[in-house]
Amino acid sequence: MEHPSEIPRRFPLAALPTPLHRLPRLSKHLGGPEIWIKRDDLTGLAFGGNKTRKLEFLLSDAIAQGADTILTAGAAQSNHCRQTAAAAARAGLRCELVLGGAPPAAAPQGNLLLDRLLGATVQWTSMEHRISRMEERAAELRAEGGRPYVIPYGGSNGIGAAAYVAAMAETVGQLSGRAAAVTSMVVASSSGGTQAGLCLGAKLARYGGTIIGISIDKGERAPDPYEAEMARIANAAGEWLRLEERCSPDDFRVEYRFLGGGYGVVGDVERESIQLLARLEGILLDPVYTGRAMGGLLQMIRSGEIGRDESVLFWHTGGAPALFAYAEELTTS
Ligand SMILES: Cc1ncc(COP(=O)(O)O)c(C=O)c1O
């Protein structure tokens, strides 16, 4: 996609680079390995998270196209929607969100409360019809003379994923010169843009370890596996960035074992990891994504799949505002 030269490719939203540090008390508690955490929960925009990086590229494209309204979709407690609402506010654009489910009977909590405060318009529809409703709404706005810019679920297209190509370069730079090489990175994976960008970024930045995506909501699929979908997103990012590197489905490792009770259902795995990180390191994970991904990492360490002499990096992709919508589930034990 051509960019008019006067439009910067990144609309600045994030406080970068995000911190990278060790989790010494968690490592000690587990008896090894060395554990690093990349704090993309601290990207800084309206409580931060991984979408802020993607939105820098997406908003830049929206502005280049002369958009007046940003449209996107997600779940009621979508971190992506909350960060999109904040990004649109920063760019002086209107924001309309199509959320799956029904409006809450009581006052909104967590991300939904923040969507309102950030000035987004919220429409509700069934989970299956979110995309079609968003497209319908875009057509309505166009018919009224508006200029909507549609951002897919999770900001996961080539433009959004390009931000995680850059995030990998940032992280490899931060790690260079440290004593032990990181052998595995673990990241929550849902709409795929984050892992896709990291995978392409790894080729570019010459990160030689593995990247393990913990699937948050998808089981193994045929005939169109999640790995193939991520390769398409990564390659769209490669094209957009005019890179030569490409990814294939085989480049992606995804663990589908930690789906628990399904999307957004907090179980013992999430509860334990959230409490452990909070009590040992003073770090707040989220109930839907990073709580589950950290739960997966803990299990892989305890089972020996990740060795005690390794060095592992956990991507904290944000989401803590959703904690406030899960008060009952998080205080049951
Ligand atoms: C906190 C958090 N972590 C991870 C993810 C997953 O990122 P992706 O959708 O790029 O796979 C999301 C997506 O919504 C998220 O909100």
The ligand as an SDF file (V2000), in Angstrom:
LIG
                    3D

 16 16  0  0  0  0  0  0  0  0999 V2000
   -4.2490   -8.7940   26.5570 C   0  0  0  0  0  0  0  0  0  0  0  0
   -4.1680   -9.4780   25.2490 C   0  0  0  0  0  0  0  0  0  0  0  0
   -3.1720  -10.3440   25.0260 N   0  0  0  0  0  0  0  0  0  0  0  0
   -3.0480  -11.0180   23.8660 C   0  0  0  0  0  0  0  0  0  0  0  0
   -3.9690  -10.8440   22.8550 C   0  0  0  0  0  0  0  0  0  0  0  0
   -3.7970  -11.6500   21.6110 C   0  0  0  0  0  0  0  0  0  0  0  0
   -3.1980  -10.9320   20.5830 O   0  0  0  0  0  0  0  0  0  0  0  0
   -3.5660  -11.2850   19.0720 P   0  0  0  0  0  0  0  0  0  0  0  0
   -5.0550  -11.0080   18.9330 O   0  0  0  0  0  0  0  0  0  0  0  0
   -2.7210  -10.3990   18.2620 O   0  0  0  0  0  0  0  0  0  0  0  0
   -3.3100  -12.7300   18.8520 O   0  0  0  0  0  0  0  0  0  0  0  0
   -5.0270   -9.9480   23.0240 C   0  0  0  0  0  0  0  0  0  0  0  0
   -6.0280   -9.7910   21.9630 C   0  0  0  0  0  0  0  0  0  0  0  0
   -7.0700   -9.2520   22.1090 O   0  0  0  0  0  0  0  0  0  0  0  0
   -5.1340   -9.2380   24.2520 C   0  0  0  0  0  0  0  0  0  0  0  0
   -6.1230   -8.3660   24.4810 O   0  0  0  0  0  0  0  0  0  0  0  0
  1  2  1  0
  2  3  1  0
  2 15  2  0
  3  4  2  0
  4  5  1  0
  5  6  1  0
  5 12  2  0
  6  7  1  0
  7  8  1  0
  8  9  2  0
  8 10  1  0
  8 11  1  0
 12 13  1  0
 12 15  1  0
 13 14  2  0
 15 16  1  0
M  END
$$$$
